[in-house]
Amino acid sequence: MQTVVTPEEQKKVLELEKMKRSLELQLQEMARKVEEQKQQIAMAMRDPLTGLRNREGVADQINTLLKKETKGTFFIMDMDNFKCVNDTYGHVEGDRVLVRFSSALR
């Protein structure tokens, strides 16, 4: 037995295939945007130079631990007068010092 497809049915199939492809593209775009937002949120939580958590990142981690009722330890430090390192040796060298120091903390 052979199936006969009318031109009208064939047209509907083509329309459905177009709709399916359109939805697939929309889903891909939405997934890309979600991933992009996740990356932006992660970047907002860390210092771009050192990779250490910034104030926002520390606050987020504290809130997470409080919600889970989990214990944790935080080390918060302020490098007073670091401006003089930048002024004396330049910002490039100051950045190197910060990167090396942050690596030692890990």
Backbone as a printed PyTorch tensor [residue, N CA C, xyz], in Angstrom:
tensor([[[ 0.8360, -1.1710,  0.0000],
         [ 0.0000,  0.0000,  0.0000],
         [ 0.8880,  1.2430,  0.0000]],

        [[ 0.5780,  2.1590, -0.8360],
         [ 1.3830,  3.3630, -0.9930],
         [ 0.6400,  4.5590, -0.4100]],

        [[ 1.3960,  5.3970,  0.3350],
         [ 0.7970,  6.5890,  0.9250],
         [ 0.8350,  7.7170, -0.0930]],

        [[-0.2690,  8.3820, -0.2400],
         [-0.3540,  9.5050, -1.1730],
         [-0.4070, 10.7890, -0.3560]],

        [[ 0.5090, 11.6950, -0.6780],
         [ 0.5700, 12.9850,  0.0140],
         [ 0.0650, 14.0490, -0.9520]],

        [[-0.9400, 14.7420, -0.5140],
         [-1.5040, 15.7950, -1.3580],
         [-0.6130, 17.0270, -1.3000]],

        [[-0.6970, 17.8880, -2.3080],
         [ 0.0850, 19.1280, -2.2870],
         [-0.2030, 19.9780, -1.0420]],

        [[-1.4340, 19.9660, -0.6130],
         [-1.8010, 20.7370,  0.5880],
         [-1.1020, 20.1690,  1.8300]],

        [[-1.0770, 18.8490,  1.9420],
         [-0.3970, 18.2070,  3.0760],
         [ 1.1080, 18.4570,  3.0180]],

        [[ 1.6410, 18.3980,  1.8180],
         [ 3.0730, 18.6520,  1.6430],
         [ 3.4130, 20.0860,  2.0590]],

        [[ 2.5370, 21.0140,  1.7180],
         [ 2.7370, 22.4160,  2.0940],
         [ 2.7180, 22.5610,  3.6170]],

        [[ 1.7970, 21.8660,  4.2800],
         [ 1.7200, 21.9170,  5.7470],
         [ 2.9780, 21.3370,  6.3870]],

        [[ 3.4790, 20.2500,  5.8150],
         [ 4.7110, 19.6380,  6.3300],
         [ 5.8700, 20.6220,  6.2180]],

        [[ 5.9880, 21.2810,  5.0870],
         [ 7.0540, 22.2710,  4.8970],
         [ 6.9270, 23.4250,  5.8900]],

        [[ 5.7000, 23.8800,  6.1160],
         [ 5.4740, 24.9550,  7.0880],
         [ 5.8760, 24.5140,  8.4940]],

        [[ 5.5150, 23.2810,  8.8430],
         [ 5.8820, 22.7570, 10.1660],
         [ 7.3950, 22.6200, 10.3120]],

        [[ 8.0610, 22.2030,  9.2490],
         [ 9.5230, 22.0940,  9.2870],
         [10.1660, 23.4690,  9.4670]],

        [[ 9.6170, 24.4810,  8.7920],
         [10.1260, 25.8510,  8.9550],
         [ 9.9240, 26.3340, 10.3910]],

        [[ 8.7410, 26.0490, 10.9370],
         [ 8.4530, 26.4530, 12.3190],
         [ 9.3970, 25.7500, 13.2920]],

        [[ 9.6250, 24.4700, 13.0440],
         [10.5320, 23.7050, 13.9040],
         [11.9320, 24.3140, 13.8650]],

        [[12.4140, 24.6210, 12.6850],
         [13.7530, 25.2100, 12.5380],
         [13.8140, 26.5730, 13.2300]],

        [[12.7690, 27.3570, 13.0710],
         [12.7160, 28.6660, 13.7190],
         [12.7740, 28.5270, 15.2430]],

        [[12.0230, 27.5760, 15.7760],
         [12.0380, 27.3450, 17.2280],
         [13.4030, 26.8550, 17.6990]],

        [[14.0350, 25.9950, 16.9100],
         [15.3720, 25.5120, 17.2610],
         [16.3600, 26.6740, 17.3330]],

        [[16.2840, 27.5720, 16.3520],
         [17.1720, 28.7390, 16.3420],
         [16.9040, 29.6490, 17.5410]],

        [[15.6340, 29.8280, 17.8840],
         [15.2830, 30.6470, 19.0420],
         [15.8200, 30.0280, 20.3300]],

        [[15.6940, 28.7120, 20.4490],
         [16.2170, 28.0230, 21.6370],
         [17.7300, 28.1520, 21.7270]],

        [[18.4140, 28.0200, 20.5970],
         [19.8660, 28.1800, 20.5870],
         [20.2580, 29.5860, 21.0330]],

        [[19.5440, 30.5770, 20.5400],
         [19.8280, 31.9690, 20.9090],
         [19.5700, 32.2010, 22.3920]],

        [[18.4850, 31.6400, 22.8990],
         [18.1800, 31.7820, 24.3280],
         [19.2520, 31.1080, 25.1760]],

        [[19.6980, 29.9360, 24.7710],
         [20.7470, 29.2240, 25.5070],
         [22.0410, 30.0290, 25.4930]],

        [[22.3530, 30.6430, 24.3520],
         [23.5560, 31.4760, 24.2530],
         [23.4660, 32.6730, 25.2000]],

        [[22.2940, 33.3020, 25.2410],
         [22.1020, 34.4630, 26.1140],
         [22.1920, 34.0730, 27.5880]],

        [[21.6280, 32.9290, 27.9410],
         [21.7030, 32.4600, 29.3300],
         [23.1580, 32.2190, 29.7130]],

        [[23.9180, 31.5850, 28.8360],
         [25.3350, 31.3200, 29.1080],
         [26.1060, 32.6300, 29.2390]],

        [[25.7970, 33.5770, 28.3860],
         [26.4390, 34.8910, 28.4350],
         [26.1340, 35.5890, 29.7670]],

        [[24.8910, 35.5010, 30.2170],
         [24.5140, 36.1060, 31.4980],
         [25.2330, 35.4270, 32.6590]],

        [[25.3600, 34.1080, 32.6020],
         [26.0850, 33.3820, 33.6510],
         [27.5320, 33.8530, 33.7230]],

        [[28.1480, 34.0330, 32.5590],
         [29.5320, 34.5060, 32.5210],
         [29.6400, 35.9240, 33.0730]],

        [[28.6870, 36.7770, 32.7370],
         [28.7100, 38.1490, 33.2410],
         [28.5440, 38.1760, 34.7530]],

        [[27.6700, 37.3340, 35.2780],
         [27.4750, 37.2630, 36.7260],
         [28.7530, 36.7790, 37.3920]],

        [[29.3700, 35.7390, 36.8270],
         [30.6170, 35.2140, 37.3930],
         [31.7100, 36.2790, 37.3600]],

        [[31.7860, 37.0320, 36.2710],
         [32.7970, 38.0810, 36.1630],
         [32.5400, 39.1990, 37.1670]],

        [[31.2820, 39.4630, 37.4630],
         [30.9420, 40.5280, 38.4050],
         [31.3000, 40.1500, 39.8380]],

        [[31.5290, 38.8750, 40.1000],
         [31.8160, 38.3950, 41.4500],
         [33.3130, 38.3100, 41.7430]],

        [[34.1410, 38.5090, 40.7320],
         [35.5850, 38.3440, 40.9140],
         [36.3540, 39.5330, 40.3500]],

        [[37.4960, 39.7750, 40.9470],
         [38.3930, 40.8030, 40.4460],
         [39.0030, 40.2960, 39.1370]],

        [[38.9350, 41.0760, 38.0690],
         [39.4330, 40.5850, 36.7810],
         [40.9420, 40.3540, 36.7480]],

        [[41.6870, 41.0680, 37.5550],
         [43.1420, 40.9260, 37.5520],
         [43.5910, 39.7030, 38.3380]],

        [[43.0780, 39.5530, 39.5410],
         [43.5610, 38.4960, 40.4390],
         [42.7110, 37.2380, 40.4140]],

        [[41.4630, 37.3770, 40.0110],
         [40.5550, 36.2360, 40.0490],
         [39.9800, 35.9700, 41.4280]],

        [[40.3760, 36.7790, 42.4150],
         [39.8400, 36.6190, 43.7650],
         [38.4350, 37.2140, 43.8280]],

        [[37.6520, 36.7280, 44.7730],
         [36.3020, 37.2780, 44.9380],
         [36.3960, 38.7470, 45.3560]],

        [[35.5190, 39.5580, 44.7820],
         [35.4180, 40.9470, 45.2080],
         [34.3380, 41.0470, 46.2860]],

        [[34.0020, 42.2580, 46.6950],
         [32.9930, 42.4220, 47.7600],
         [31.6810, 41.7280, 47.4120]],

        [[31.2470, 41.9120, 46.1790],
         [29.9990, 41.2890, 45.7330],
         [30.1000, 39.7680, 45.7840]],

        [[31.2360, 39.2440, 45.3690],
         [31.4450, 37.8000, 45.3950],
         [31.4900, 37.2380, 46.8000]],

        [[32.1280, 37.9730, 47.7050],
         [32.1840, 37.5350, 49.1080],
         [30.7840, 37.5590, 49.7110]],

        [[30.0460, 38.6280, 49.4630],
         [28.6800, 38.7270, 49.9930],
         [27.8100, 37.5910, 49.4570]],

        [[27.9570, 37.2730, 48.1860],
         [27.1940, 36.1820, 47.5860],
         [27.5540, 34.8440, 48.2300]],

        [[28.8420, 34.6220, 48.4520],
         [29.2800, 33.3700, 49.0730],
         [28.7820, 33.2630, 50.5130]],

        [[28.8320, 34.3690, 51.2430],
         [28.3190, 34.3690, 52.6210],
         [26.8300, 34.0330, 52.6190]],

        [[26.0700, 34.6580, 51.7320],
         [24.6290, 34.3690, 51.6440],
         [24.3680, 32.9050, 51.3050]],

        [[25.1660, 32.3570, 50.4090],
         [25.0180, 30.9410, 50.0450],
         [25.2670, 30.0500, 51.2510]],

        [[26.3330, 30.3360, 51.9970],
         [26.6490, 29.5290, 53.1800],
         [25.5670, 29.6600, 54.2480]],

        [[25.0480, 30.8700, 54.4130],
         [23.9930, 31.0730, 55.4060],
         [22.7280, 30.3030, 55.0320]],

        [[22.3720, 30.3220, 53.7520],
         [21.1810, 29.5920, 53.3030],
         [21.3360, 28.0920, 53.5240]],

        [[22.5530, 27.5940, 53.2820],
         [22.8000, 26.1570, 53.4370],
         [23.1480, 25.7860, 54.8770]],

        [[23.2520, 26.8210, 55.7340],
         [23.6650, 26.6290, 57.1260],
         [24.9830, 25.8580, 57.1910]],

        [[25.9220, 26.2770, 56.3480],
         [27.2410, 25.6630, 56.2570],
         [28.2730, 26.5940, 56.8710]],

        [[29.2680, 26.0050, 57.5050],
         [30.3460, 26.8160, 58.0730],
         [31.3370, 27.1790, 56.9740]],

        [[32.0000, 28.3020, 57.1660],
         [33.0010, 28.7320, 56.2000],
         [33.9450, 29.7310, 56.8340]],

        [[35.0620, 29.9450, 56.1870],
         [36.0620, 30.8960, 56.6620],
         [36.3640, 31.8800, 55.5390]],

        [[36.4710, 33.1390, 55.9080],
         [36.8010, 34.1670, 54.9340],
         [38.0160, 34.9410, 55.4110]],

        [[38.8650, 35.2680, 54.4630],
         [40.0420, 36.0770, 54.7290],
         [39.8710, 37.3530, 53.9220]],

        [[39.6870, 38.4530, 54.6270],
         [39.4990, 39.7420, 53.9570],
         [40.6710, 40.6310, 54.3310]],

        [[41.2240, 41.2790, 53.3190],
         [42.4390, 42.0530, 53.5500],
         [42.3970, 43.3360, 52.7220]],

        [[42.9310, 44.3840, 53.2990],
         [43.0520, 45.6550, 52.5960],
         [44.5320, 46.0080, 52.5760]],

        [[45.0600, 46.2440, 51.4060],
         [46.4840, 46.5700, 51.2890],
         [46.6360, 48.0900, 51.3550]],

        [[46.7980, 48.5900, 52.5710],
         [46.9590, 50.0270, 52.7780],
         [48.2040, 50.5360, 52.0560]],

        [[48.0910, 51.7360, 51.5390],
         [49.2070, 52.4370, 50.9060],
         [49.7740, 51.7190, 49.6850]],

        [[48.9920, 50.8680, 49.0420],
         [49.4890, 50.1890, 47.8410],
         [49.6910, 51.1790, 46.7000]],

        [[49.0350, 52.3130, 46.7940],
         [49.1800, 53.3490, 45.7740],
         [50.6420, 53.7380, 45.5850]],

        [[51.4060, 53.7290, 46.6800],
         [52.8190, 54.1140, 46.5630],
         [53.6070, 53.1030, 45.7200]],

        [[53.1910, 51.8300, 45.6960],
         [53.8490, 50.8400, 44.8330],
         [53.6010, 51.2170, 43.3760]],

        [[52.3490, 51.5190, 43.0530],
         [52.0250, 51.9380, 41.6850],
         [52.7450, 53.2320, 41.3120]],

        [[52.7740, 54.1750, 42.2410],
         [53.4230, 55.4590, 41.9630],
         [54.9270, 55.3080, 41.7840]],

        [[55.5350, 54.4160, 42.5420],
         [56.9910, 54.2400, 42.4950],
         [57.4220, 53.3510, 41.3350]],

        [[56.7520, 52.2200, 41.1430],
         [57.2020, 51.2200, 40.1660],
         [56.3270, 51.1330, 38.9150]],

        [[55.1980, 51.8130, 38.9270],
         [54.2930, 51.7850, 37.7750],
         [53.1770, 50.7700, 37.9600]],

        [[52.1050, 50.9820, 37.2230],
         [50.9180, 50.1290, 37.3640],
         [51.1490, 48.7010, 36.8690]],

        [[51.9910, 48.5410, 35.8600],
         [52.2630, 47.1860, 35.3530],
         [52.9330, 46.3540, 36.4370]],

        [[53.9270, 46.9290, 37.0830],
         [54.6170, 46.2070, 38.1610],
         [53.6930, 46.0270, 39.3620]],

        [[52.8850, 47.0330, 39.6570],
         [51.9120, 46.9060, 40.7440],
         [50.9350, 45.7670, 40.4840]],

        [[50.4960, 45.6400, 39.2270],
         [49.6080, 44.5300, 38.8610],
         [50.3060, 43.1900, 39.0460]],

        [[51.5730, 43.1280, 38.6810],
         [52.3260, 41.8700, 38.8690],
         [52.3890, 41.4880, 40.3410]],

        [[52.6180, 42.4800, 41.1860],
         [52.6730, 42.2160, 42.6310],
         [51.3270, 41.6670, 43.1080]],

        [[50.2470, 42.2940, 42.6920],
         [48.9150, 41.8360, 43.1050],
         [48.6230, 40.4160, 42.6170]],

        [[49.0050, 40.1200, 41.3870],
         [48.7680, 38.7800, 40.8330],
         [49.5790, 37.7410, 41.5970]],

        [[50.8450, 38.0420, 41.8700],
         [51.6900, 37.0840, 42.6100],
         [51.1770, 36.9030, 44.0310]],

        [[50.7770, 37.9990, 44.6490],
         [50.2750, 37.9200, 46.0210],
         [48.9860, 37.1010, 46.0730]],

        [[48.0880, 37.3510, 45.1200],
         [46.8250, 36.6030, 45.1050],
         [47.0700, 35.1200, 44.8230]],

        [[48.0620, 34.8170, 44.0010],
         [48.4080, 33.4120, 43.7440],
         [48.9040, 32.7380, 45.0120]],

        [[49.6600, 33.4750, 45.8170],
         [50.1680, 32.9170, 47.0780],
         [49.0280, 32.6530, 48.0620]],

        [[47.9680, 33.4460, 47.9820],
         [46.8300, 33.2570, 48.8880],
         [46.0270, 32.0060, 48.5560]],

        [[46.0990, 31.5730, 47.3270],
         [45.3080, 30.4050, 46.9180],
         [45.9690, 29.2030, 47.4230]]])
